[in-house]
Amino acid sequence: MDNPVFQKEEALLHSYGGSDRGGHYYGSLSSRHEARHTTRETPFMEAEGEVLESDASQEAPSLNIIGLSYVVKERVGHWWTGSCCRSARTKVVLNNLCMTFATGELTALVGTSGSGKTSLLDVISGRSTGVTTGVVSYEGQQCTRKMMRQKSSYVLQADRLLPTLTVRETLTYMAYLKLPGHFKPSDINRKVQTVITDMGLNHVAENRIGGAIVRGVSGGEKRRITIGVQLLKDPDILLLDEPTSGLDAFTAHHLVQSLADLAHKGKLVIMSIHQPRSDIFRLLDKIAILTIGQLAFLGRPDQMVPYFTSVGYSCPVNQNPCDIYIDLTSVDRRTPDQEVKTLKRAKKLCAAFTNNEIYTEILKRITFGLSQYDSEETQGTVERVSKSPSYPRTFNCLLNRMNIHVWRNRGDCLGRFIFLPFFIPFIIMFLGRLGLNQESIQDRLGVIYQASQVPPYMGIVNGVALYPALRDLFYREYQDGLYSTLTFLGVYYVHCLPFNIISSLVFSGILYWSVGLNPDLVSFGCFILVVVMLSQIGEMVTVSIMGVFRNIQLASNATTLIFSASGVVASGLLRTIENMPTVLQWASYIAVHKYSTAILVGNEFHGLKFTCPEQAAEQCMMKGDNFINTYYPHALEHMTRNFIILGGYSTAVFILAFIVMKIRGIPTLH
């Protein structure tokens, strides 16, 4: 057998064999491979003197886990000591697991918090971040991230759904992102309706999802929608992390019943659950108890009580066996003495299970499953790679979803349009109508200061209010492999640009003519363009900072500080740049306000003539061009260059957001 996956699995299985672990049960994989065709033609299979019944569960495709260990690093010490000064220790999350899961079965991973349930699902789905050893294979192929994206779906514990969309819209948009590009709208609509029917959502199909303030569908229905999203691409394997978390007993029961029905239709379903009640316990086909990252039991529910009774722990009458034995295998860390006692018992139970015939049967099933595939079959197996949706379809789908999300939220939509114009009455009230006297020079600088400072701040406000929900949804969909970081940022850039253009037009149109700035249409157009660019730059810088700081308030504070410093140091409106320290003069060259202010000052003062009292004629600034040459030299000559630099900033902050998100990484939001 040339396939390296089989060679590695065979070596690991032999390491579990030997005289003390029942290795004689499964023998050589190569010899069993030679008898492959004979095995498929007869209902029974002889293995070293024993007869193994080739039942449906053995013939069905299986997910095999052999010798799986998962180790992560933990930083010890206070954060302010720095990552290079803090000591790092390794934590064993999963330790030497051997498990098998068959298609057509619903398996529950149970155990207390920290037992390794979610980590096991992360490893299976290819989302683990630590060091993994051992083999995870499905249908004779080693499970890679790419393969699991094609054959499995992972339902996370939290429901990441946009509250403004209806149930049908949520599933439809996801179908356009998940289903192959050759699917027509009619095909997509049929697929969506099938999922709605299968998940029992027909009665709420046209209802909005709702959120914390405006209520929509119930918690159980949200869970069904989240599961339905993952069923759109018809996966072979369905992984679920705490699907019943936060649900009432009735809803949880019917949700698990739906999962059992899905499994019995030909899916391999694995879910983690803290403590299933008795009626849920009866719906399960297999149950695995994890503790301290090891396996304390894996088998059918009706095997649990006889097994634990055989090792000295019987189940009291009229008690839920799952409750009793999860408590039995848990580690009590309330006191050191209790921790030592319960940890010793948990290790003893894990060791007892590995020497039990149930565990030996698991190893035999793994071996039998491997014998169904040879290297030629594996190499010839064509992965179910479907043609992904085209880039224009993905881009258009994301853009439409973002636009609908904003339009349907009255507060967010109005905020997009009125936050920036909201400042106009205060500016007019404070400055009034500008004249052409000497005092108007300072007043015009005040208008320019407001026109260059307010738009970036409104970009910050809009970004902080609207971007986090879309970012969290992107994190989930990126992990599902639906689209790239560059696509998401490009869609968001295009999405927010029209809103910034419209609000800037309203702001500029009212402010410019109300206060009496330079009455020239070209100057007015330049003013609008600067305001639009500053609004867009402010929002994209906020996106970049939220890529560094995932805490929204911290990101908002950091972005505000950046633009405040830029306005103070680089604008020259509060203090002339030539009178600042040399370090700040050089720093002003990287600040956007240096160039935007130069454009606005040159745009406003060029060609103006100011009046002056006769007694102060020598102290007056008679022409606007004299003011430009004195305080903003070369502003007129460099007008085109400054506009190009502002355009470069608009592109640079987009690239910065992309680089920051790639370096920071995409988290898995459980």
Disulfide bonds with the S-S distance in Angstrom:
Cys612-Cys620 1.61
